[in-house]
Amino acid sequence: MATYKLPLMGDPDLKLMQLKKAAKERGVDFRGTVDKGDFSGRGLKGYYRREGGDIIVIIIKTPFFISESAIVSQLKDFLSV
């Protein structure tokens, strides 16, 4: 289990909609609000919460074929645009 603090740029509601769509396209269920929620699917499991302008992501489980750093890198890229 690992915890990451990622900056959130832009409109949180819009980011949430985009993130849910991107997760669904990748076979991951993304449930929650702009303030907190969880995600799971395809060997990935975790949850998140918003703290001001940051998103705290807690990754509980990752698929054996994708590194945790690759997942976090994609999240950083997505949230900072």
PDB file of N, CA, C and O in Angstrom:
ATOM      1  N   MET A   1       0.848  -1.168   0.000  1.00  0.00           N
ATOM      2  CA  MET A   1       0.000   0.000   0.000  1.00  0.00           C
ATOM      3  C   MET A   1       0.898   1.236   0.000  1.00  0.00           C
ATOM      4  O   MET A   1       1.880   1.307   0.739  1.00  0.00           O
ATOM      5  N   ALA A   2       0.545   2.203  -0.839  1.00  0.00           N
ATOM      6  CA  ALA A   2       1.319   3.433  -0.944  1.00  0.00           C
ATOM      7  C   ALA A   2       0.380   4.620  -1.091  1.00  0.00           C
ATOM      8  O   ALA A   2      -0.706   4.498  -1.658  1.00  0.00           O
ATOM      9  N   THR A   3       0.806   5.772  -0.574  1.00  0.00           N
ATOM     10  CA  THR A   3       0.007   6.989  -0.620  1.00  0.00           C
ATOM     11  C   THR A   3       0.741   8.041  -1.428  1.00  0.00           C
ATOM     12  O   THR A   3       1.949   8.223  -1.273  1.00  0.00           O
ATOM     13  N   TYR A   4       0.012   8.733  -2.290  1.00  0.00           N
ATOM     14  CA  TYR A   4       0.585   9.768  -3.152  1.00  0.00           C
ATOM     15  C   TYR A   4      -0.254  11.029  -3.063  1.00  0.00           C
ATOM     16  O   TYR A   4      -1.482  10.966  -3.024  1.00  0.00           O
ATOM     17  N   LYS A   5       0.412  12.173  -3.033  1.00  0.00           N
ATOM     18  CA  LYS A   5      -0.254  13.473  -3.041  1.00  0.00           C
ATOM     19  C   LYS A   5      -0.004  14.099  -4.405  1.00  0.00           C
ATOM     20  O   LYS A   5       1.134  14.409  -4.755  1.00  0.00           O
ATOM     21  N   LEU A   6      -1.082  14.284  -5.178  1.00  0.00           N
ATOM     22  CA  LEU A   6      -0.967  14.772  -6.546  1.00  0.00           C
ATOM     23  C   LEU A   6      -1.699  16.099  -6.694  1.00  0.00           C
ATOM     24  O   LEU A   6      -2.814  16.245  -6.192  1.00  0.00           O
ATOM     25  N   PRO A   7      -1.090  17.071  -7.376  1.00  0.00           N
ATOM     26  CA  PRO A   7      -1.773  18.352  -7.577  1.00  0.00           C
ATOM     27  C   PRO A   7      -2.940  18.200  -8.557  1.00  0.00           C
ATOM     28  O   PRO A   7      -2.865  17.458  -9.536  1.00  0.00           O
ATOM     29  N   LEU A   8      -4.007  18.920  -8.264  1.00  0.00           N
ATOM     30  CA  LEU A   8      -5.188  18.906  -9.124  1.00  0.00           C
ATOM     31  C   LEU A   8      -5.300  20.255  -9.809  1.00  0.00           C
ATOM     32  O   LEU A   8      -5.494  21.277  -9.149  1.00  0.00           O
ATOM     33  N   MET A   9      -5.180  20.265 -11.120  1.00  0.00           N
ATOM     34  CA  MET A   9      -5.289  21.498 -11.888  1.00  0.00           C
ATOM     35  C   MET A   9      -6.620  21.506 -12.632  1.00  0.00           C
ATOM     36  O   MET A   9      -7.079  20.460 -13.091  1.00  0.00           O
ATOM     37  N   GLY A  10      -7.237  22.670 -12.753  1.00  0.00           N
ATOM     38  CA  GLY A  10      -8.477  22.779 -13.512  1.00  0.00           C
ATOM     39  C   GLY A  10      -9.703  22.532 -12.664  1.00  0.00           C
ATOM     40  O   GLY A  10      -9.631  22.456 -11.438  1.00  0.00           O
ATOM     41  N   ASP A  11     -10.820  22.409 -13.336  1.00  0.00           N
ATOM     42  CA  ASP A  11     -12.116  22.219 -12.705  1.00  0.00           C
ATOM     43  C   ASP A  11     -12.242  20.796 -12.152  1.00  0.00           C
ATOM     44  O   ASP A  11     -12.203  19.839 -12.925  1.00  0.00           O
ATOM     45  N   PRO A  12     -12.391  20.634 -10.826  1.00  0.00           N
ATOM     46  CA  PRO A  12     -12.481  19.294 -10.244  1.00  0.00           C
ATOM     47  C   PRO A  12     -13.631  18.457 -10.799  1.00  0.00           C
ATOM     48  O   PRO A  12     -13.465  17.256 -11.011  1.00  0.00           O
ATOM     49  N   ASP A  13     -14.800  19.068 -11.041  1.00  0.00           N
ATOM     50  CA  ASP A  13     -15.938  18.313 -11.571  1.00  0.00           C
ATOM     51  C   ASP A  13     -15.650  17.772 -12.970  1.00  0.00           C
ATOM     52  O   ASP A  13     -15.987  16.630 -13.284  1.00  0.00           O
ATOM     53  N   LEU A  14     -15.029  18.594 -13.799  1.00  0.00           N
ATOM     54  CA  LEU A  14     -14.676  18.170 -15.150  1.00  0.00           C
ATOM     55  C   LEU A  14     -13.627  17.066 -15.108  1.00  0.00           C
ATOM     56  O   LEU A  14     -13.720  16.089 -15.851  1.00  0.00           O
ATOM     57  N   LYS A  15     -12.632  17.219 -14.240  1.00  0.00           N
ATOM     58  CA  LYS A  15     -11.594  16.182 -14.108  1.00  0.00           C
ATOM     59  C   LYS A  15     -12.199  14.858 -13.677  1.00  0.00           C
ATOM     60  O   LYS A  15     -11.807  13.801 -14.170  1.00  0.00           O
ATOM     61  N   LEU A  16     -13.167  14.914 -12.747  1.00  0.00           N
ATOM     62  CA  LEU A  16     -13.802  13.687 -12.277  1.00  0.00           C
ATOM     63  C   LEU A  16     -14.527  12.989 -13.415  1.00  0.00           C
ATOM     64  O   LEU A  16     -14.408  11.774 -13.568  1.00  0.00           O
ATOM     65  N   MET A  17     -15.272  13.733 -14.212  1.00  0.00           N
ATOM     66  CA  MET A  17     -15.980  13.139 -15.359  1.00  0.00           C
ATOM     67  C   MET A  17     -14.988  12.502 -16.335  1.00  0.00           C
ATOM     68  O   MET A  17     -15.204  11.385 -16.804  1.00  0.00           O
ATOM     69  N   GLN A  18     -13.920  13.206 -16.633  1.00  0.00           N
ATOM     70  CA  GLN A  18     -12.915  12.688 -17.567  1.00  0.00           C
ATOM     71  C   GLN A  18     -12.216  11.458 -17.000  1.00  0.00           C
ATOM     72  O   GLN A  18     -11.952  10.498 -17.725  1.00  0.00           O
ATOM     73  N   LEU A  19     -11.918  11.488 -15.709  1.00  0.00           N
ATOM     74  CA  LEU A  19     -11.245  10.358 -15.076  1.00  0.00           C
ATOM     75  C   LEU A  19     -12.140   9.126 -15.051  1.00  0.00           C
ATOM     76  O   LEU A  19     -11.669   8.016 -15.301  1.00  0.00           O
ATOM     77  N   LYS A  20     -13.425   9.308 -14.753  1.00  0.00           N
ATOM     78  CA  LYS A  20     -14.356   8.175 -14.761  1.00  0.00           C
ATOM     79  C   LYS A  20     -14.454   7.561 -16.154  1.00  0.00           C
ATOM     80  O   LYS A  20     -14.490   6.339 -16.297  1.00  0.00           O
ATOM     81  N   LYS A  21     -14.495   8.404 -17.173  1.00  0.00           N
ATOM     82  CA  LYS A  21     -14.578   7.908 -18.547  1.00  0.00           C
ATOM     83  C   LYS A  21     -13.309   7.144 -18.923  1.00  0.00           C
ATOM     84  O   LYS A  21     -13.382   6.051 -19.486  1.00  0.00           O
ATOM     85  N   ALA A  22     -12.152   7.717 -18.613  1.00  0.00           N
ATOM     86  CA  ALA A  22     -10.877   7.060 -18.940  1.00  0.00           C
ATOM     87  C   ALA A  22     -10.733   5.743 -18.190  1.00  0.00           C
ATOM     88  O   ALA A  22     -10.245   4.761 -18.750  1.00  0.00           O
ATOM     89  N   ALA A  23     -11.153   5.712 -16.929  1.00  0.00           N
ATOM     90  CA  ALA A  23     -11.071   4.476 -16.146  1.00  0.00           C
ATOM     91  C   ALA A  23     -11.967   3.404 -16.745  1.00  0.00           C
ATOM     92  O   ALA A  23     -11.554   2.252 -16.882  1.00  0.00           O
ATOM     93  N   LYS A  24     -13.192   3.774 -17.102  1.00  0.00           N
ATOM     94  CA  LYS A  24     -14.137   2.815 -17.684  1.00  0.00           C
ATOM     95  C   LYS A  24     -13.586   2.213 -18.974  1.00  0.00           C
ATOM     96  O   LYS A  24     -13.724   1.014 -19.215  1.00  0.00           O
ATOM     97  N   GLU A  25     -12.958   3.055 -19.808  1.00  0.00           N
ATOM     98  CA  GLU A  25     -12.373   2.578 -21.057  1.00  0.00           C
ATOM     99  C   GLU A  25     -11.256   1.566 -20.813  1.00  0.00           C
ATOM    100  O   GLU A  25     -10.929   0.768 -21.692  1.00  0.00           O
ATOM    101  N   ARG A  26     -10.675   1.604 -19.620  1.00  0.00           N
ATOM    102  CA  ARG A  26      -9.575   0.702 -19.271  1.00  0.00           C
ATOM    103  C   ARG A  26     -10.027  -0.451 -18.370  1.00  0.00           C
ATOM    104  O   ARG A  26      -9.203  -1.213 -17.863  1.00  0.00           O
ATOM    105  N   GLY A  27     -11.342  -0.569 -18.179  1.00  0.00           N
ATOM    106  CA  GLY A  27     -11.879  -1.672 -17.389  1.00  0.00           C
ATOM    107  C   GLY A  27     -11.775  -1.479 -15.891  1.00  0.00           C
ATOM    108  O   GLY A  27     -11.761  -2.452 -15.138  1.00  0.00           O
ATOM    109  N   VAL A  28     -11.703  -0.229 -15.450  1.00  0.00           N
ATOM    110  CA  VAL A  28     -11.603   0.070 -14.022  1.00  0.00           C
ATOM    111  C   VAL A  28     -12.859   0.816 -13.592  1.00  0.00           C
ATOM    112  O   VAL A  28     -13.257   1.791 -14.229  1.00  0.00           O
ATOM    113  N   ASP A  29     -13.485   0.353 -12.505  1.00  0.00           N
ATOM    114  CA  ASP A  29     -14.635   1.046 -11.925  1.00  0.00           C
ATOM    115  C   ASP A  29     -14.123   2.182 -11.062  1.00  0.00           C
ATOM    116  O   ASP A  29     -13.258   1.983 -10.210  1.00  0.00           O
ATOM    117  N   PHE A  30     -14.654   3.365 -11.281  1.00  0.00           N
ATOM    118  CA  PHE A  30     -14.259   4.558 -10.541  1.00  0.00           C
ATOM    119  C   PHE A  30     -15.516   5.131  -9.932  1.00  0.00           C
ATOM    120  O   PHE A  30     -16.372   5.656 -10.644  1.00  0.00           O
ATOM    121  N   ARG A  31     -15.637   5.036  -8.606  1.00  0.00           N
ATOM    122  CA  ARG A  31     -16.847   5.469  -7.916  1.00  0.00           C
ATOM    123  C   ARG A  31     -16.506   6.576  -6.932  1.00  0.00           C
ATOM    124  O   ARG A  31     -15.484   6.524  -6.248  1.00  0.00           O
ATOM    125  N   GLY A  32     -17.379   7.581  -6.869  1.00  0.00           N
ATOM    126  CA  GLY A  32     -17.183   8.611  -5.871  1.00  0.00           C
ATOM    127  C   GLY A  32     -17.548   9.995  -6.357  1.00  0.00           C
ATOM    128  O   GLY A  32     -18.133  10.171  -7.426  1.00  0.00           O
ATOM    129  N   THR A  33     -17.187  10.967  -5.547  1.00  0.00           N
ATOM    130  CA  THR A  33     -17.454  12.371  -5.817  1.00  0.00           C
ATOM    131  C   THR A  33     -16.121  13.091  -6.022  1.00  0.00           C
ATOM    132  O   THR A  33     -15.064  12.459  -6.035  1.00  0.00           O
ATOM    133  N   VAL A  34     -16.176  14.401  -6.180  1.00  0.00           N
ATOM    134  CA  VAL A  34     -14.925  15.156  -6.319  1.00  0.00           C
ATOM    135  C   VAL A  34     -14.146  15.169  -5.006  1.00  0.00           C
ATOM    136  O   VAL A  34     -12.957  15.490  -5.004  1.00  0.00           O
ATOM    137  N   ASP A  35     -14.786  14.827  -3.900  1.00  0.00           N
ATOM    138  CA  ASP A  35     -14.106  14.859  -2.604  1.00  0.00           C
ATOM    139  C   ASP A  35     -13.525  13.528  -2.148  1.00  0.00           C
ATOM    140  O   ASP A  35     -12.509  13.505  -1.453  1.00  0.00           O
ATOM    141  N   LYS A  36     -14.158  12.412  -2.531  1.00  0.00           N
ATOM    142  CA  LYS A  36     -13.623  11.110  -2.122  1.00  0.00           C
ATOM    143  C   LYS A  36     -14.280   9.996  -2.913  1.00  0.00           C
ATOM    144  O   LYS A  36     -15.376  10.157  -3.451  1.00  0.00           O
ATOM    145  N   GLY A  37     -13.591   8.859  -2.974  1.00  0.00           N
ATOM    146  CA  GLY A  37     -14.132   7.718  -3.689  1.00  0.00           C
ATOM    147  C   GLY A  37     -13.131   6.584  -3.739  1.00  0.00           C
ATOM    148  O   GLY A  37     -12.114   6.600  -3.046  1.00  0.00           O
ATOM    149  N   ASP A  38     -13.434   5.599  -4.568  1.00  0.00           N
ATOM    150  CA  ASP A  38     -12.549   4.449  -4.718  1.00  0.00           C
ATOM    151  C   ASP A  38     -12.549   3.973  -6.162  1.00  0.00           C
ATOM    152  O   ASP A  38     -13.384   4.375  -6.971  1.00  0.00           O
ATOM    153  N   PHE A  39     -11.594   3.110  -6.461  1.00  0.00           N
ATOM    154  CA  PHE A  39     -11.469   2.555  -7.800  1.00  0.00           C
ATOM    155  C   PHE A  39     -10.993   1.119  -7.692  1.00  0.00           C
ATOM    156  O   PHE A  39     -10.261   0.763  -6.769  1.00  0.00           O
ATOM    157  N   SER A  40     -11.419   0.291  -8.653  1.00  0.00           N
ATOM    158  CA  SER A  40     -10.979  -1.100  -8.680  1.00  0.00           C
ATOM    159  C   SER A  40     -11.257  -1.693 -10.056  1.00  0.00           C
ATOM    160  O   SER A  40     -12.173  -1.281 -10.767  1.00  0.00           O
ATOM    161  N   GLY A  41     -10.449  -2.654 -10.394  1.00  0.00           N
ATOM    162  CA  GLY A  41     -10.629  -3.373 -11.652  1.00  0.00           C
ATOM    163  C   GLY A  41      -9.303  -3.713 -12.296  1.00  0.00           C
ATOM    164  O   GLY A  41      -8.326  -2.976 -12.158  1.00  0.00           O
ATOM    165  N   ARG A  42      -9.273  -4.811 -12.987  1.00  0.00           N
ATOM    166  CA  ARG A  42      -8.089  -5.272 -13.713  1.00  0.00           C
ATOM    167  C   ARG A  42      -6.847  -5.358 -12.835  1.00  0.00           C
ATOM    168  O   ARG A  42      -5.736  -5.066 -13.277  1.00  0.00           O
ATOM    169  N   GLY A  43      -7.054  -5.763 -11.584  1.00  0.00           N
ATOM    170  CA  GLY A  43      -5.943  -5.932 -10.657  1.00  0.00           C
ATOM    171  C   GLY A  43      -5.533  -4.664  -9.913  1.00  0.00           C
ATOM    172  O   GLY A  43      -4.583  -4.684  -9.132  1.00  0.00           O
ATOM    173  N   LEU A  44      -6.230  -3.583 -10.147  1.00  0.00           N
ATOM    174  CA  LEU A  44      -5.929  -2.308  -9.489  1.00  0.00           C
ATOM    175  C   LEU A  44      -6.999  -2.022  -8.445  1.00  0.00           C
ATOM    176  O   LEU A  44      -8.189  -2.213  -8.695  1.00  0.00           O
ATOM    177  N   LYS A  45      -6.569  -1.563  -7.273  1.00  0.00           N
ATOM    178  CA  LYS A  45      -7.529  -1.226  -6.229  1.00  0.00           C
ATOM    179  C   LYS A  45      -6.963  -0.104  -5.370  1.00  0.00           C
ATOM    180  O   LYS A  45      -5.783  -0.103  -5.019  1.00  0.00           O
ATOM    181  N   GLY A  46      -7.838   0.863  -5.036  1.00  0.00           N
ATOM    182  CA  GLY A  46      -7.406   1.944  -4.175  1.00  0.00           C
ATOM    183  C   GLY A  46      -8.531   2.917  -3.907  1.00  0.00           C
ATOM    184  O   GLY A  46      -9.684   2.665  -4.256  1.00  0.00           O
ATOM    185  N   TYR A  47      -8.192   4.020  -3.292  1.00  0.00           N
ATOM    186  CA  TYR A  47      -9.170   5.061  -3.036  1.00  0.00           C
ATOM    187  C   TYR A  47      -8.480   6.420  -3.042  1.00  0.00           C
ATOM    188  O   TYR A  47      -7.253   6.510  -3.092  1.00  0.00           O
ATOM    189  N   TYR A  48      -9.289   7.474  -2.991  1.00  0.00           N
ATOM    190  CA  TYR A  48      -8.753   8.826  -3.067  1.00  0.00           C
ATOM    191  C   TYR A  48      -9.595   9.769  -2.224  1.00  0.00           C
ATOM    192  O   TYR A  48     -10.733   9.467  -1.864  1.00  0.00           O
ATOM    193  N   ARG A  49      -9.008  10.913  -1.922  1.00  0.00           N
ATOM    194  CA  ARG A  49      -9.738  11.997  -1.271  1.00  0.00           C
ATOM    195  C   ARG A  49      -9.094  13.316  -1.693  1.00  0.00           C
ATOM    196  O   ARG A  49      -7.903  13.372  -1.996  1.00  0.00           O
ATOM    197  N   ARG A  50      -9.892  14.361  -1.706  1.00  0.00           N
ATOM    198  CA  ARG A  50      -9.385  15.671  -2.094  1.00  0.00           C
ATOM    199  C   ARG A  50      -9.053  16.456  -0.835  1.00  0.00           C
ATOM    200  O   ARG A  50      -9.811  16.455   0.135  1.00  0.00           O
ATOM    201  N   GLU A  51      -7.909  17.124  -0.869  1.00  0.00           N
ATOM    202  CA  GLU A  51      -7.495  18.022   0.203  1.00  0.00           C
ATOM    203  C   GLU A  51      -7.078  19.323  -0.454  1.00  0.00           C
ATOM    204  O   GLU A  51      -5.950  19.464  -0.925  1.00  0.00           O
ATOM    205  N   GLY A  52      -8.009  20.280  -0.480  1.00  0.00           N
ATOM    206  CA  GLY A  52      -7.724  21.563  -1.117  1.00  0.00           C
ATOM    207  C   GLY A  52      -7.454  21.375  -2.597  1.00  0.00           C
ATOM    208  O   GLY A  52      -8.306  20.861  -3.321  1.00  0.00           O
ATOM    209  N   GLY A  53      -6.283  21.782  -3.054  1.00  0.00           N
ATOM    210  CA  GLY A  53      -5.912  21.665  -4.458  1.00  0.00           C
ATOM    211  C   GLY A  53      -5.164  20.391  -4.788  1.00  0.00           C
ATOM    212  O   GLY A  53      -4.575  20.277  -5.864  1.00  0.00           O
ATOM    213  N   ASP A  54      -5.178  19.432  -3.881  1.00  0.00           N
ATOM    214  CA  ASP A  54      -4.467  18.173  -4.093  1.00  0.00           C
ATOM    215  C   ASP A  54      -5.429  16.989  -4.004  1.00  0.00           C
ATOM    216  O   ASP A  54      -6.490  17.069  -3.385  1.00  0.00           O
ATOM    217  N   ILE A  55      -5.033  15.905  -4.632  1.00  0.00           N
ATOM    218  CA  ILE A  55      -5.733  14.627  -4.515  1.00  0.00           C
ATOM    219  C   ILE A  55      -4.783  13.667  -3.815  1.00  0.00           C
ATOM    220  O   ILE A  55      -3.642  13.487  -4.241  1.00  0.00           O
ATOM    221  N   ILE A  56      -5.253  13.062  -2.756  1.00  0.00           N
ATOM    222  CA  ILE A  56      -4.486  12.036  -2.048  1.00  0.00           C
ATOM    223  C   ILE A  56      -4.970  10.691  -2.586  1.00  0.00           C
ATOM    224  O   ILE A  56      -6.145  10.348  -2.455  1.00  0.00           O
ATOM    225  N   VAL A  57      -4.064   9.941  -3.187  1.00  0.00           N
ATOM    226  CA  VAL A  57      -4.395   8.642  -3.778  1.00  0.00           C
ATOM    227  C   VAL A  57      -3.705   7.554  -2.965  1.00  0.00           C
ATOM    228  O   VAL A  57      -2.494   7.604  -2.748  1.00  0.00           O
ATOM    229  N   ILE A  58      -4.471   6.583  -2.524  1.00  0.00           N
ATOM    230  CA  ILE A  58      -3.933   5.444  -1.795  1.00  0.00           C
ATOM    231  C   ILE A  58      -4.126   4.221  -2.682  1.00  0.00           C
ATOM    232  O   ILE A  58      -5.254   3.822  -2.972  1.00  0.00           O
ATOM    233  N   ILE A  59      -3.031   3.640  -3.103  1.00  0.00           N
ATOM    234  CA  ILE A  59      -3.083   2.446  -3.949  1.00  0.00           C
ATOM    235  C   ILE A  59      -2.876   1.231  -3.060  1.00  0.00           C
ATOM    236  O   ILE A  59      -1.844   1.094  -2.402  1.00  0.00           O
ATOM    237  N   ILE A  60      -3.866   0.355  -3.049  1.00  0.00           N
ATOM    238  CA  ILE A  60      -3.831  -0.834  -2.216  1.00  0.00           C
ATOM    239  C   ILE A  60      -3.242  -2.018  -2.973  1.00  0.00           C
ATOM    240  O   ILE A  60      -2.496  -2.822  -2.412  1.00  0.00           O
ATOM    241  N   LYS A  61      -3.587  -2.114  -4.256  1.00  0.00           N
ATOM    242  CA  LYS A  61      -3.162  -3.268  -5.049  1.00  0.00           C
ATOM    243  C   LYS A  61      -2.952  -2.825  -6.491  1.00  0.00           C
ATOM    244  O   LYS A  61      -3.728  -2.031  -7.023  1.00  0.00           O
ATOM    245  N   THR A  62      -1.905  -3.337  -7.117  1.00  0.00           N
ATOM    246  CA  THR A  62      -1.655  -3.062  -8.534  1.00  0.00           C
ATOM    247  C   THR A  62      -1.538  -4.390  -9.272  1.00  0.00           C
ATOM    248  O   THR A  62      -1.164  -5.402  -8.679  1.00  0.00           O
ATOM    249  N   PRO A  63      -1.855  -4.387 -10.563  1.00  0.00           N
ATOM    250  CA  PRO A  63      -1.672  -5.619 -11.336  1.00  0.00           C
ATOM    251  C   PRO A  63      -0.182  -5.924 -11.459  1.00  0.00           C
ATOM    252  O   PRO A  63       0.642  -5.011 -11.505  1.00  0.00           O
ATOM    253  N   PHE A  64       0.156  -7.191 -11.511  1.00  0.00           N
ATOM    254  CA  PHE A  64       1.561  -7.574 -11.542  1.00  0.00           C
ATOM    255  C   PHE A  64       2.283  -7.088 -12.797  1.00  0.00           C
ATOM    256  O   PHE A  64       3.509  -6.979 -12.791  1.00  0.00           O
ATOM    257  N   PHE A  65       1.557  -6.796 -13.863  1.00  0.00           N
ATOM    258  CA  PHE A  65       2.176  -6.427 -15.131  1.00  0.00           C
ATOM    259  C   PHE A  65       2.324  -4.919 -15.345  1.00  0.00           C
ATOM    260  O   PHE A  65       2.854  -4.492 -16.370  1.00  0.00           O
ATOM    261  N   ILE A  66       1.857  -4.106 -14.383  1.00  0.00           N
ATOM    262  CA  ILE A  66       2.010  -2.650 -14.477  1.00  0.00           C
ATOM    263  C   ILE A  66       2.594  -2.147 -13.165  1.00  0.00           C
ATOM    264  O   ILE A  66       2.075  -2.448 -12.090  1.00  0.00           O
ATOM    265  N   SER A  67       3.667  -1.387 -13.255  1.00  0.00           N
ATOM    266  CA  SER A  67       4.297  -0.882 -12.039  1.00  0.00           C
ATOM    267  C   SER A  67       3.461   0.215 -11.405  1.00  0.00           C
ATOM    268  O   SER A  67       2.736   0.941 -12.086  1.00  0.00           O
ATOM    269  N   GLU A  68       3.575   0.321 -10.110  1.00  0.00           N
ATOM    270  CA  GLU A  68       2.872   1.371  -9.379  1.00  0.00           C
ATOM    271  C   GLU A  68       3.316   2.754  -9.855  1.00  0.00           C
ATOM    272  O   GLU A  68       2.499   3.670  -9.955  1.00  0.00           O
ATOM    273  N   SER A  69       4.602   2.904 -10.147  1.00  0.00           N
ATOM    274  CA  SER A  69       5.107   4.199 -10.614  1.00  0.00           C
ATOM    275  C   SER A  69       4.504   4.585 -11.958  1.00  0.00           C
ATOM    276  O   SER A  69       4.297   5.771 -12.216  1.00  0.00           O
ATOM    277  N   ALA A  70       4.218   3.612 -12.818  1.00  0.00           N
ATOM    278  CA  ALA A  70       3.581   3.906 -14.106  1.00  0.00           C
ATOM    279  C   ALA A  70       2.148   4.399 -13.896  1.00  0.00           C
ATOM    280  O   ALA A  70       1.701   5.317 -14.584  1.00  0.00           O
ATOM    281  N   ILE A  71       1.440   3.802 -12.963  1.00  0.00           N
ATOM    282  CA  ILE A  71       0.067   4.221 -12.660  1.00  0.00           C
ATOM    283  C   ILE A  71       0.068   5.641 -12.110  1.00  0.00           C
ATOM    284  O   ILE A  71      -0.733   6.474 -12.536  1.00  0.00           O
ATOM    285  N   VAL A  72       0.960   5.920 -11.172  1.00  0.00           N
ATOM    286  CA  VAL A  72       1.035   7.249 -10.561  1.00  0.00           C
ATOM    287  C   VAL A  72       1.436   8.289 -11.601  1.00  0.00           C
ATOM    288  O   VAL A  72       0.913   9.403 -11.591  1.00  0.00           O
ATOM    289  N   SER A  73       2.345   7.946 -12.485  1.00  0.00           N
ATOM    290  CA  SER A  73       2.773   8.864 -13.543  1.00  0.00           C
ATOM    291  C   SER A  73       1.598   9.235 -14.444  1.00  0.00           C
ATOM    292  O   SER A  73       1.432  10.403 -14.797  1.00  0.00           O
ATOM    293  N   GLN A  74       0.789   8.258 -14.814  1.00  0.00           N
ATOM    294  CA  GLN A  74      -0.388   8.538 -15.644  1.00  0.00           C
ATOM    295  C   GLN A  74      -1.391   9.414 -14.910  1.00  0.00           C
ATOM    296  O   GLN A  74      -1.979  10.315 -15.507  1.00  0.00           O
ATOM    297  N   LEU A  75      -1.590   9.161 -13.632  1.00  0.00           N
ATOM    298  CA  LEU A  75      -2.502   9.984 -12.841  1.00  0.00           C
ATOM    299  C   LEU A  75      -1.998  11.430 -12.748  1.00  0.00           C
ATOM    300  O   LEU A  75      -2.771  12.376 -12.899  1.00  0.00           O
ATOM    301  N   LYS A  76      -0.707  11.584 -12.500  1.00  0.00           N
ATOM    302  CA  LYS A  76      -0.121  12.940 -12.433  1.00  0.00           C
ATOM    303  C   LYS A  76      -0.338  13.691 -13.731  1.00  0.00           C
ATOM    304  O   LYS A  76      -0.756  14.849 -13.728  1.00  0.00           O
ATOM    305  N   ASP A  77      -0.052  13.028 -14.838  1.00  0.00           N
ATOM    306  CA  ASP A  77      -0.232  13.663 -16.144  1.00  0.00           C
ATOM    307  C   ASP A  77      -1.689  14.068 -16.355  1.00  0.00           C
ATOM    308  O   ASP A  77      -1.976  15.170 -16.822  1.00  0.00           O
ATOM    309  N   PHE A  78      -2.586  13.179 -16.011  1.00  0.00           N
ATOM    310  CA  PHE A  78      -4.009  13.439 -16.220  1.00  0.00           C
ATOM    311  C   PHE A  78      -4.505  14.589 -15.358  1.00  0.00           C
ATOM    312  O   PHE A  78      -5.226  15.460 -15.846  1.00  0.00           O
ATOM    313  N   LEU A  79      -4.131  14.605 -14.086  1.00  0.00           N
ATOM    314  CA  LEU A  79      -4.640  15.615 -13.156  1.00  0.00           C
ATOM    315  C   LEU A  79      -4.013  16.989 -13.321  1.00  0.00           C
ATOM    316  O   LEU A  79      -4.589  17.987 -12.889  1.00  0.00           O
ATOM    317  N   SER A  80      -2.840  17.054 -13.940  1.00  0.00           N
ATOM    318  CA  SER A  80      -2.136  18.332 -14.017  1.00  0.00           C
ATOM    319  C   SER A  80      -2.387  19.081 -15.334  1.00  0.00           C
ATOM    320  O   SER A  80      -1.850  20.171 -15.529  1.00  0.00           O
ATOM    321  N   VAL A  81      -3.176  18.526 -16.215  1.00  0.00           N
ATOM    322  CA  VAL A  81      -3.435  19.191 -17.497  1.00  0.00           C
ATOM    323  C   VAL A  81      -4.686  20.037 -17.401  1.00  0.00           C
ATOM    324  O   VAL A  81      -5.074  20.678 -18.378  1.00  0.00           O
TER     325      VAL A  81
END
